[in-house]
């Protein structure tokens, strides 16, 4: 990141305060890390590259506010590390503080990171990510009956309230990518706030099955769960056409449909 103002805005979106614990992914040389520490945060940085991990660790060693893990974020036991940091840091009031994620992540791992972190409302209050702009728009603004509306939209809204914050032009990066970026805030829901389904695994399995055959009507693509007649009746009972396709259902529609057909 060449523009320090972008880091300031990124940290500002997260409303980072003195004593907050922040997970940063891929700190690199530490430009965002520096802004986070200056805002009063304790930073847990996960860096896959051994050389960069050592570099950023040495740069901020005197602050006492950075712990660096030389790990791959998608294989990292984030909950355990955050819990350990809270317990070992006396300045943190674990009863009143909740951890946050503030990160400028490689675009190619964005979906994996989102799937990993969004179900962690018991650990993080908010996830702020700098993403490829096309991805950011698709996650936040994808509408029903459009090609951009996919299972990831159901997933994001199941676990969070997403909000597009601001665009970041590609000229702010070195090396310069071929696309612009954007910052998205995901306010994480508490587990008690998740939509009521008998099993989240069963629910997302149904959603993925529905979209795997997007051109098919749900009465055909979900026949492995129950009969087409039962699916038609379930759709009609929640005010939808018996010929409905997946791109026509909101998350709440999928929740209602799941709860009916899994009881059949």
HELIX and SHEET records of a PDB file:
HELIX    1   1 UNK A    4  UNK A   13  1                                  10    
HELIX    2   2 UNK A   31  UNK A   38  1                                   8    
HELIX    3   3 UNK A   50  UNK A   59  1                                  10    
HELIX    4   4 UNK A   73  UNK A   75  5                                   3    
HELIX    5   5 UNK A   78  UNK A   88  1                                  11    
HELIX    6   6 UNK A  107  UNK A  109  5                                   3    
HELIX    7   7 UNK A  110  UNK A  117  1                                   8    
HELIX    8   8 UNK A  133  UNK A  141  1                                   9    
HELIX    9   9 UNK A  151  UNK A  159  1                                   9    
HELIX   10  10 UNK A  170  UNK A  172  5                                   3    
HELIX   11  11 UNK A  191  UNK A  193  5                                   3    
HELIX   12  12 UNK A  200  UNK A  212  1                                  13    
HELIX   13  13 UNK A  218  UNK A  221  1                                   4    
HELIX   14  14 UNK A  228  UNK A  237  1                                  10    
HELIX   15  15 UNK A  246  UNK A  248  5                                   3    
HELIX   16  16 UNK A  251  UNK A  261  1                                  11    
SHEET    1   A 7 UNK A  66  UNK A  69  0                                        
SHEET    2   A 7 UNK A  42  UNK A  46  1                                        
SHEET    3   A 7 UNK A  21  UNK A  25  1                                        
SHEET    4   A 7 UNK A  99  UNK A 104  1                                        
SHEET    5   A 7 UNK A 124  UNK A 132  1                                        
SHEET    6   A 7 UNK A 181  UNK A 188 -1                                        
SHEET    7   A 7 UNK A 160  UNK A 168 -1                                        
END                                                                             
